[in-house]
Amino acid sequence: MKVERASERLLTPGEVASLFRVDPKTVTRWAASGRISSIRTPGGHRRFRESEVRALLLGEPSESSS
């Protein structure tokens, strides 16, 4: 099991959506379908690891799908 880096920046669905130029609800659907992994905040909001989002933007396979 991989240990997460404490310094990893987490992005909101809106931030991820702007990078991909899609609606934030699309990002939420991607998370629900497993296309991208998300972390839940104590308040129940989704957050996405910046490194995984950048890898997806570059077309690299995500670590969670290996």
PyMOL Python script that loads the backbone (N, CA, C, O; Angstrom):
from pymol import cmd

cmd.read_pdbstr("""\
ATOM      1  N   MET A   1       0.834  -1.183   0.000  1.00  0.00           N
ATOM      2  CA  MET A   1       0.000   0.000   0.000  1.00  0.00           C
ATOM      3  C   MET A   1       0.881   1.249   0.000  1.00  0.00           C
ATOM      4  O   MET A   1       1.835   1.360   0.770  1.00  0.00           O
ATOM      5  N   LYS A   2       0.540   2.166  -0.870  1.00  0.00           N
ATOM      6  CA  LYS A   2       1.338   3.377  -1.019  1.00  0.00           C
ATOM      7  C   LYS A   2       0.947   4.400   0.044  1.00  0.00           C
ATOM      8  O   LYS A   2      -0.236   4.586   0.326  1.00  0.00           O
ATOM      9  N   VAL A   3       1.937   5.058   0.627  1.00  0.00           N
ATOM     10  CA  VAL A   3       1.678   6.098   1.620  1.00  0.00           C
ATOM     11  C   VAL A   3       1.518   7.424   0.893  1.00  0.00           C
ATOM     12  O   VAL A   3       2.348   7.785   0.059  1.00  0.00           O
ATOM     13  N   GLU A   4       0.450   8.146   1.209  1.00  0.00           N
ATOM     14  CA  GLU A   4       0.204   9.429   0.564  1.00  0.00           C
ATOM     15  C   GLU A   4       1.158  10.486   1.098  1.00  0.00           C
ATOM     16  O   GLU A   4       1.511  10.498   2.277  1.00  0.00           O
ATOM     17  N   ARG A   5       1.561  11.361   0.208  1.00  0.00           N
ATOM     18  CA  ARG A   5       2.390  12.486   0.630  1.00  0.00           C
ATOM     19  C   ARG A   5       1.501  13.525   1.286  1.00  0.00           C
ATOM     20  O   ARG A   5       0.451  13.884   0.753  1.00  0.00           O
ATOM     21  N   ALA A   6       1.923  14.001   2.435  1.00  0.00           N
ATOM     22  CA  ALA A   6       1.140  14.989   3.163  1.00  0.00           C
ATOM     23  C   ALA A   6       1.075  16.313   2.411  1.00  0.00           C
ATOM     24  O   ALA A   6       0.142  17.091   2.611  1.00  0.00           O
ATOM     25  N   SER A   7       2.058  16.580   1.547  1.00  0.00           N
ATOM     26  CA  SER A   7       2.106  17.848   0.839  1.00  0.00           C
ATOM     27  C   SER A   7       1.329  17.829  -0.479  1.00  0.00           C
ATOM     28  O   SER A   7       1.314  18.827  -1.199  1.00  0.00           O
ATOM     29  N   GLU A   8       0.690  16.716  -0.800  1.00  0.00           N
ATOM     30  CA  GLU A   8      -0.049  16.600  -2.054  1.00  0.00           C
ATOM     31  C   GLU A   8      -1.186  17.615  -2.089  1.00  0.00           C
ATOM     32  O   GLU A   8      -2.009  17.667  -1.174  1.00  0.00           O
ATOM     33  N   ARG A   9      -1.229  18.414  -3.138  1.00  0.00           N
ATOM     34  CA  ARG A   9      -2.289  19.411  -3.279  1.00  0.00           C
ATOM     35  C   ARG A   9      -3.566  18.715  -3.738  1.00  0.00           C
ATOM     36  O   ARG A   9      -3.544  17.871  -4.634  1.00  0.00           O
ATOM     37  N   LEU A  10      -4.662  19.080  -3.119  1.00  0.00           N
ATOM     38  CA  LEU A  10      -5.960  18.517  -3.474  1.00  0.00           C
ATOM     39  C   LEU A  10      -6.765  19.563  -4.222  1.00  0.00           C
ATOM     40  O   LEU A  10      -6.803  20.729  -3.832  1.00  0.00           O
ATOM     41  N   LEU A  11      -7.408  19.139  -5.297  1.00  0.00           N
ATOM     42  CA  LEU A  11      -8.188  20.037  -6.138  1.00  0.00           C
ATOM     43  C   LEU A  11      -9.677  19.790  -5.941  1.00  0.00           C
ATOM     44  O   LEU A  11     -10.098  18.668  -5.663  1.00  0.00           O
ATOM     45  N   THR A  12     -10.459  20.834  -6.086  1.00  0.00           N
ATOM     46  CA  THR A  12     -11.918  20.714  -6.017  1.00  0.00           C
ATOM     47  C   THR A  12     -12.435  20.227  -7.364  1.00  0.00           C
ATOM     48  O   THR A  12     -11.720  20.303  -8.363  1.00  0.00           O
ATOM     49  N   PRO A  13     -13.669  19.727  -7.405  1.00  0.00           N
ATOM     50  CA  PRO A  13     -14.245  19.339  -8.695  1.00  0.00           C
ATOM     51  C   PRO A  13     -14.250  20.509  -9.696  1.00  0.00           C
ATOM     52  O   PRO A  13     -14.053  20.298 -10.893  1.00  0.00           O
ATOM     53  N   GLY A  14     -14.469  21.711  -9.220  1.00  0.00           N
ATOM     54  CA  GLY A  14     -14.465  22.882 -10.101  1.00  0.00           C
ATOM     55  C   GLY A  14     -13.100  23.140 -10.708  1.00  0.00           C
ATOM     56  O   GLY A  14     -12.994  23.492 -11.883  1.00  0.00           O
ATOM     57  N   GLU A  15     -12.053  22.965  -9.911  1.00  0.00           N
ATOM     58  CA  GLU A  15     -10.687  23.162 -10.421  1.00  0.00           C
ATOM     59  C   GLU A  15     -10.341  22.098 -11.464  1.00  0.00           C
ATOM     60  O   GLU A  15      -9.742  22.403 -12.495  1.00  0.00           O
ATOM     61  N   VAL A  16     -10.721  20.853 -11.188  1.00  0.00           N
ATOM     62  CA  VAL A  16     -10.470  19.772 -12.145  1.00  0.00           C
ATOM     63  C   VAL A  16     -11.268  20.029 -13.422  1.00  0.00           C
ATOM     64  O   VAL A  16     -10.754  19.851 -14.527  1.00  0.00           O
ATOM     65  N   ALA A  17     -12.512  20.444 -13.270  1.00  0.00           N
ATOM     66  CA  ALA A  17     -13.371  20.718 -14.424  1.00  0.00           C
ATOM     67  C   ALA A  17     -12.775  21.801 -15.320  1.00  0.00           C
ATOM     68  O   ALA A  17     -12.826  21.691 -16.545  1.00  0.00           O
ATOM     69  N   SER A  18     -12.215  22.837 -14.721  1.00  0.00           N
ATOM     70  CA  SER A  18     -11.639  23.906 -15.536  1.00  0.00           C
ATOM     71  C   SER A  18     -10.409  23.426 -16.298  1.00  0.00           C
ATOM     72  O   SER A  18     -10.162  23.880 -17.416  1.00  0.00           O
ATOM     73  N   LEU A  19      -9.632  22.512 -15.710  1.00  0.00           N
ATOM     74  CA  LEU A  19      -8.463  21.971 -16.406  1.00  0.00           C
ATOM     75  C   LEU A  19      -8.874  21.148 -17.626  1.00  0.00           C
ATOM     76  O   LEU A  19      -8.219  21.203 -18.666  1.00  0.00           O
ATOM     77  N   PHE A  20      -9.969  20.379 -17.494  1.00  0.00           N
ATOM     78  CA  PHE A  20     -10.448  19.535 -18.585  1.00  0.00           C
ATOM     79  C   PHE A  20     -11.482  20.230 -19.463  1.00  0.00           C
ATOM     80  O   PHE A  20     -11.898  19.700 -20.493  1.00  0.00           O
ATOM     81  N   ARG A  21     -11.888  21.421 -19.042  1.00  0.00           N
ATOM     82  CA  ARG A  21     -12.916  22.195 -19.763  1.00  0.00           C
ATOM     83  C   ARG A  21     -14.224  21.419 -19.887  1.00  0.00           C
ATOM     84  O   ARG A  21     -14.813  21.307 -20.963  1.00  0.00           O
ATOM     85  N   VAL A  22     -14.656  20.884 -18.735  1.00  0.00           N
ATOM     86  CA  VAL A  22     -15.937  20.184 -18.636  1.00  0.00           C
ATOM     87  C   VAL A  22     -16.701  20.749 -17.438  1.00  0.00           C
ATOM     88  O   VAL A  22     -16.166  21.558 -16.681  1.00  0.00           O
ATOM     89  N   ASP A  23     -17.920  20.331 -17.275  1.00  0.00           N
ATOM     90  CA  ASP A  23     -18.738  20.751 -16.150  1.00  0.00           C
ATOM     91  C   ASP A  23     -18.289  20.008 -14.881  1.00  0.00           C
ATOM     92  O   ASP A  23     -17.902  18.843 -14.965  1.00  0.00           O
ATOM     93  N   PRO A  24     -18.333  20.656 -13.712  1.00  0.00           N
ATOM     94  CA  PRO A  24     -17.969  19.965 -12.468  1.00  0.00           C
ATOM     95  C   PRO A  24     -18.747  18.671 -12.227  1.00  0.00           C
ATOM     96  O   PRO A  24     -18.215  17.735 -11.630  1.00  0.00           O
ATOM     97  N   LYS A  25     -19.999  18.609 -12.684  1.00  0.00           N
ATOM     98  CA  LYS A  25     -20.781  17.381 -12.514  1.00  0.00           C
ATOM     99  C   LYS A  25     -20.178  16.228 -13.317  1.00  0.00           C
ATOM    100  O   LYS A  25     -20.314  15.066 -12.933  1.00  0.00           O
ATOM    101  N   THR A  26     -19.519  16.543 -14.422  1.00  0.00           N
ATOM    102  CA  THR A  26     -18.840  15.511 -15.210  1.00  0.00           C
ATOM    103  C   THR A  26     -17.697  14.917 -14.398  1.00  0.00           C
ATOM    104  O   THR A  26     -17.497  13.703 -14.398  1.00  0.00           O
ATOM    105  N   VAL A  27     -16.953  15.761 -13.712  1.00  0.00           N
ATOM    106  CA  VAL A  27     -15.851  15.295 -12.871  1.00  0.00           C
ATOM    107  C   VAL A  27     -16.384  14.389 -11.764  1.00  0.00           C
ATOM    108  O   VAL A  27     -15.776  13.367 -11.450  1.00  0.00           O
ATOM    109  N   THR A  28     -17.507  14.758 -11.179  1.00  0.00           N
ATOM    110  CA  THR A  28     -18.126  13.936 -10.139  1.00  0.00           C
ATOM    111  C   THR A  28     -18.537  12.580 -10.709  1.00  0.00           C
ATOM    112  O   THR A  28     -18.380  11.560 -10.037  1.00  0.00           O
ATOM    113  N   ARG A  29     -19.058  12.549 -11.934  1.00  0.00           N
ATOM    114  CA  ARG A  29     -19.431  11.280 -12.573  1.00  0.00           C
ATOM    115  C   ARG A  29     -18.192  10.422 -12.838  1.00  0.00           C
ATOM    116  O   ARG A  29     -18.226   9.202 -12.672  1.00  0.00           O
ATOM    117  N   TRP A  30     -17.084  11.076 -13.256  1.00  0.00           N
ATOM    118  CA  TRP A  30     -15.842  10.329 -13.468  1.00  0.00           C
ATOM    119  C   TRP A  30     -15.409   9.654 -12.175  1.00  0.00           C
ATOM    120  O   TRP A  30     -14.985   8.498 -12.180  1.00  0.00           O
ATOM    121  N   ALA A  31     -15.517  10.380 -11.069  1.00  0.00           N
ATOM    122  CA  ALA A  31     -15.127   9.819  -9.770  1.00  0.00           C
ATOM    123  C   ALA A  31     -16.039   8.652  -9.388  1.00  0.00           C
ATOM    124  O   ALA A  31     -15.569   7.628  -8.892  1.00  0.00           O
ATOM    125  N   ALA A  32     -17.329   8.809  -9.617  1.00  0.00           N
ATOM    126  CA  ALA A  32     -18.289   7.759  -9.271  1.00  0.00           C
ATOM    127  C   ALA A  32     -18.058   6.500 -10.106  1.00  0.00           C
ATOM    128  O   ALA A  32     -18.289   5.387  -9.633  1.00  0.00           O
ATOM    129  N   SER A  33     -17.602   6.678 -11.350  1.00  0.00           N
ATOM    130  CA  SER A  33     -17.381   5.524 -12.229  1.00  0.00           C
ATOM    131  C   SER A  33     -15.983   4.931 -12.085  1.00  0.00           C
ATOM    132  O   SER A  33     -15.684   3.894 -12.679  1.00  0.00           O
ATOM    133  N   GLY A  34     -15.129   5.580 -11.303  1.00  0.00           N
ATOM    134  CA  GLY A  34     -13.789   5.058 -11.082  1.00  0.00           C
ATOM    135  C   GLY A  34     -12.746   5.537 -12.076  1.00  0.00           C
ATOM    136  O   GLY A  34     -11.604   5.080 -12.037  1.00  0.00           O
ATOM    137  N   ARG A  35     -13.114   6.445 -12.961  1.00  0.00           N
ATOM    138  CA  ARG A  35     -12.145   6.960 -13.941  1.00  0.00           C
ATOM    139  C   ARG A  35     -11.024   7.748 -13.254  1.00  0.00           C
ATOM    140  O   ARG A  35      -9.880   7.751 -13.709  1.00  0.00           O
ATOM    141  N   ILE A  36     -11.377   8.416 -12.148  1.00  0.00           N
ATOM    142  CA  ILE A  36     -10.405   9.161 -11.363  1.00  0.00           C
ATOM    143  C   ILE A  36     -10.754   8.945  -9.893  1.00  0.00           C
ATOM    144  O   ILE A  36     -11.930   8.920  -9.529  1.00  0.00           O
ATOM    145  N   SER A  37      -9.737   8.791  -9.052  1.00  0.00           N
ATOM    146  CA  SER A  37     -10.027   8.550  -7.639  1.00  0.00           C
ATOM    147  C   SER A  37     -10.207   9.870  -6.907  1.00  0.00           C
ATOM    148  O   SER A  37      -9.641  10.892  -7.295  1.00  0.00           O
ATOM    149  N   SER A  38     -10.989   9.837  -5.861  1.00  0.00           N
ATOM    150  CA  SER A  38     -11.235  11.044  -5.081  1.00  0.00           C
ATOM    151  C   SER A  38     -11.100  10.737  -3.595  1.00  0.00           C
ATOM    152  O   SER A  38     -11.149   9.588  -3.157  1.00  0.00           O
ATOM    153  N   ILE A  39     -10.932  11.798  -2.858  1.00  0.00           N
ATOM    154  CA  ILE A  39     -10.852  11.741  -1.401  1.00  0.00           C
ATOM    155  C   ILE A  39     -12.054  12.526  -0.891  1.00  0.00           C
ATOM    156  O   ILE A  39     -12.414  13.560  -1.453  1.00  0.00           O
ATOM    157  N   ARG A  40     -12.667  12.031   0.170  1.00  0.00           N
ATOM    158  CA  ARG A  40     -13.794  12.757   0.770  1.00  0.00           C
ATOM    159  C   ARG A  40     -13.308  13.563   1.963  1.00  0.00           C
ATOM    160  O   ARG A  40     -12.564  13.061   2.806  1.00  0.00           O
ATOM    161  N   THR A  41     -13.738  14.819   2.027  1.00  0.00           N
ATOM    162  CA  THR A  41     -13.420  15.656   3.175  1.00  0.00           C
ATOM    163  C   THR A  41     -14.337  15.251   4.327  1.00  0.00           C
ATOM    164  O   THR A  41     -15.314  14.535   4.106  1.00  0.00           O
ATOM    165  N   PRO A  42     -14.042  15.693   5.552  1.00  0.00           N
ATOM    166  CA  PRO A  42     -14.958  15.392   6.667  1.00  0.00           C
ATOM    167  C   PRO A  42     -16.388  15.875   6.402  1.00  0.00           C
ATOM    168  O   PRO A  42     -17.346  15.311   6.931  1.00  0.00           O
ATOM    169  N   GLY A  43     -16.525  16.910   5.589  1.00  0.00           N
ATOM    170  CA  GLY A  43     -17.853  17.422   5.247  1.00  0.00           C
ATOM    171  C   GLY A  43     -18.515  16.696   4.094  1.00  0.00           C
ATOM    172  O   GLY A  43     -19.643  17.020   3.723  1.00  0.00           O
ATOM    173  N   GLY A  44     -17.818  15.702   3.512  1.00  0.00           N
ATOM    174  CA  GLY A  44     -18.402  14.900   2.443  1.00  0.00           C
ATOM    175  C   GLY A  44     -18.117  15.390   1.036  1.00  0.00           C
ATOM    176  O   GLY A  44     -18.654  14.839   0.075  1.00  0.00           O
ATOM    177  N   HIS A  45     -17.282  16.418   0.892  1.00  0.00           N
ATOM    178  CA  HIS A  45     -16.966  16.948  -0.436  1.00  0.00           C
ATOM    179  C   HIS A  45     -15.823  16.153  -1.060  1.00  0.00           C
ATOM    180  O   HIS A  45     -14.950  15.639  -0.360  1.00  0.00           O
ATOM    181  N   ARG A  46     -15.845  16.062  -2.383  1.00  0.00           N
ATOM    182  CA  ARG A  46     -14.792  15.343  -3.095  1.00  0.00           C
ATOM    183  C   ARG A  46     -13.592  16.246  -3.334  1.00  0.00           C
ATOM    184  O   ARG A  46     -13.738  17.438  -3.606  1.00  0.00           O
ATOM    185  N   ARG A  47     -12.406  15.661  -3.229  1.00  0.00           N
ATOM    186  CA  ARG A  47     -11.166  16.339  -3.583  1.00  0.00           C
ATOM    187  C   ARG A  47     -10.331  15.360  -4.397  1.00  0.00           C
ATOM    188  O   ARG A  47     -10.409  14.147  -4.204  1.00  0.00           O
ATOM    189  N   PHE A  48      -9.534  15.901  -5.307  1.00  0.00           N
ATOM    190  CA  PHE A  48      -8.758  15.086  -6.236  1.00  0.00           C
ATOM    191  C   PHE A  48      -7.282  15.405  -6.117  1.00  0.00           C
ATOM    192  O   PHE A  48      -6.909  16.572  -5.998  1.00  0.00           O
ATOM    193  N   ARG A  49      -6.429  14.377  -6.148  1.00  0.00           N
ATOM    194  CA  ARG A  49      -4.982  14.566  -6.053  1.00  0.00           C
ATOM    195  C   ARG A  49      -4.487  15.255  -7.319  1.00  0.00           C
ATOM    196  O   ARG A  49      -4.756  14.796  -8.429  1.00  0.00           O
ATOM    197  N   GLU A  50      -3.767  16.351  -7.148  1.00  0.00           N
ATOM    198  CA  GLU A  50      -3.270  17.108  -8.295  1.00  0.00           C
ATOM    199  C   GLU A  50      -2.384  16.246  -9.190  1.00  0.00           C
ATOM    200  O   GLU A  50      -2.473  16.343 -10.414  1.00  0.00           O
ATOM    201  N   SER A  51      -1.534  15.404  -8.606  1.00  0.00           N
ATOM    202  CA  SER A  51      -0.635  14.573  -9.412  1.00  0.00           C
ATOM    203  C   SER A  51      -1.415  13.611 -10.313  1.00  0.00           C
ATOM    204  O   SER A  51      -1.031  13.383 -11.460  1.00  0.00           O
ATOM    205  N   GLU A  52      -2.502  13.052  -9.797  1.00  0.00           N
ATOM    206  CA  GLU A  52      -3.315  12.134 -10.598  1.00  0.00           C
ATOM    207  C   GLU A  52      -4.048  12.883 -11.713  1.00  0.00           C
ATOM    208  O   GLU A  52      -4.163  12.385 -12.833  1.00  0.00           O
ATOM    209  N   VAL A  53      -4.540  14.078 -11.398  1.00  0.00           N
ATOM    210  CA  VAL A  53      -5.238  14.886 -12.395  1.00  0.00           C
ATOM    211  C   VAL A  53      -4.277  15.273 -13.522  1.00  0.00           C
ATOM    212  O   VAL A  53      -4.625  15.189 -14.700  1.00  0.00           O
ATOM    213  N   ARG A  54      -3.062  15.700 -13.151  1.00  0.00           N
ATOM    214  CA  ARG A  54      -2.056  16.082 -14.161  1.00  0.00           C
ATOM    215  C   ARG A  54      -1.691  14.881 -15.040  1.00  0.00           C
ATOM    216  O   ARG A  54      -1.547  15.022 -16.254  1.00  0.00           O
ATOM    217  N   ALA A  55      -1.542  13.700 -14.428  1.00  0.00           N
ATOM    218  CA  ALA A  55      -1.230  12.495 -15.198  1.00  0.00           C
ATOM    219  C   ALA A  55      -2.357  12.176 -16.174  1.00  0.00           C
ATOM    220  O   ALA A  55      -2.095  11.804 -17.318  1.00  0.00           O
ATOM    221  N   LEU A  56      -3.599  12.316 -15.740  1.00  0.00           N
ATOM    222  CA  LEU A  56      -4.748  12.060 -16.605  1.00  0.00           C
ATOM    223  C   LEU A  56      -4.778  13.062 -17.758  1.00  0.00           C
ATOM    224  O   LEU A  56      -5.095  12.698 -18.890  1.00  0.00           O
ATOM    225  N   LEU A  57      -4.448  14.322 -17.472  1.00  0.00           N
ATOM    226  CA  LEU A  57      -4.390  15.344 -18.519  1.00  0.00           C
ATOM    227  C   LEU A  57      -3.355  14.988 -19.580  1.00  0.00           C
ATOM    228  O   LEU A  57      -3.557  15.245 -20.766  1.00  0.00           O
ATOM    229  N   LEU A  58      -2.241  14.393 -19.144  1.00  0.00           N
ATOM    230  CA  LEU A  58      -1.166  14.026 -20.062  1.00  0.00           C
ATOM    231  C   LEU A  58      -1.409  12.674 -20.738  1.00  0.00           C
ATOM    232  O   LEU A  58      -0.617  12.239 -21.573  1.00  0.00           O
ATOM    233  N   GLY A  59      -2.510  12.016 -20.369  1.00  0.00           N
ATOM    234  CA  GLY A  59      -2.847  10.729 -20.974  1.00  0.00           C
ATOM    235  C   GLY A  59      -2.097   9.554 -20.389  1.00  0.00           C
ATOM    236  O   GLY A  59      -2.050   8.485 -20.998  1.00  0.00           O
ATOM    237  N   GLU A  60      -1.504   9.736 -19.205  1.00  0.00           N
ATOM    238  CA  GLU A  60      -0.780   8.657 -18.562  1.00  0.00           C
ATOM    239  C   GLU A  60      -1.759   7.809 -17.743  1.00  0.00           C
ATOM    240  O   GLU A  60      -2.728   8.336 -17.196  1.00  0.00           O
ATOM    241  N   PRO A  61      -1.510   6.507 -17.658  1.00  0.00           N
ATOM    242  CA  PRO A  61      -2.401   5.670 -16.840  1.00  0.00           C
ATOM    243  C   PRO A  61      -2.278   6.053 -15.376  1.00  0.00           C
ATOM    244  O   PRO A  61      -1.188   6.363 -14.898  1.00  0.00           O
ATOM    245  N   SER A  62      -3.391   6.029 -14.670  1.00  0.00           N
ATOM    246  CA  SER A  62      -3.369   6.387 -13.253  1.00  0.00           C
ATOM    247  C   SER A  62      -2.839   5.226 -12.423  1.00  0.00           C
ATOM    248  O   SER A  62      -2.961   4.065 -12.814  1.00  0.00           O
ATOM    249  N   GLU A  63      -2.253   5.546 -11.283  1.00  0.00           N
ATOM    250  CA  GLU A  63      -1.706   4.520 -10.384  1.00  0.00           C
ATOM    251  C   GLU A  63      -2.815   3.672  -9.804  1.00  0.00           C
ATOM    252  O   GLU A  63      -2.598   2.498  -9.504  1.00  0.00           O
ATOM    253  N   SER A  64      -4.001   4.240  -9.639  1.00  0.00           N
ATOM    254  CA  SER A  64      -5.098   3.501  -9.017  1.00  0.00           C
ATOM    255  C   SER A  64      -5.666   2.428  -9.947  1.00  0.00           C
ATOM    256  O   SER A  64      -6.358   1.520  -9.486  1.00  0.00           O
ATOM    257  N   SER A  65      -5.382   2.518 -11.253  1.00  0.00           N
ATOM    258  CA  SER A  65      -5.928   1.544 -12.191  1.00  0.00           C
ATOM    259  C   SER A  65      -4.952   0.419 -12.491  1.00  0.00           C
ATOM    260  O   SER A  65      -5.251  -0.441 -13.320  1.00  0.00           O
ATOM    261  N   SER A  66      -3.789   0.397 -11.839  1.00  0.00           N
ATOM    262  CA  SER A  66      -2.815  -0.650 -12.115  1.00  0.00           C
ATOM    263  C   SER A  66      -3.076  -1.910 -11.344  1.00  0.00           C
ATOM    264  O   SER A  66      -2.332  -2.881 -11.477  1.00  0.00           O
TER     265      SER A  66
END
""", "prot")
cmd.dss("prot")
cmd.show_as("cartoon", "prot")
cmd.util.cbc("prot")
cmd.orient("prot")
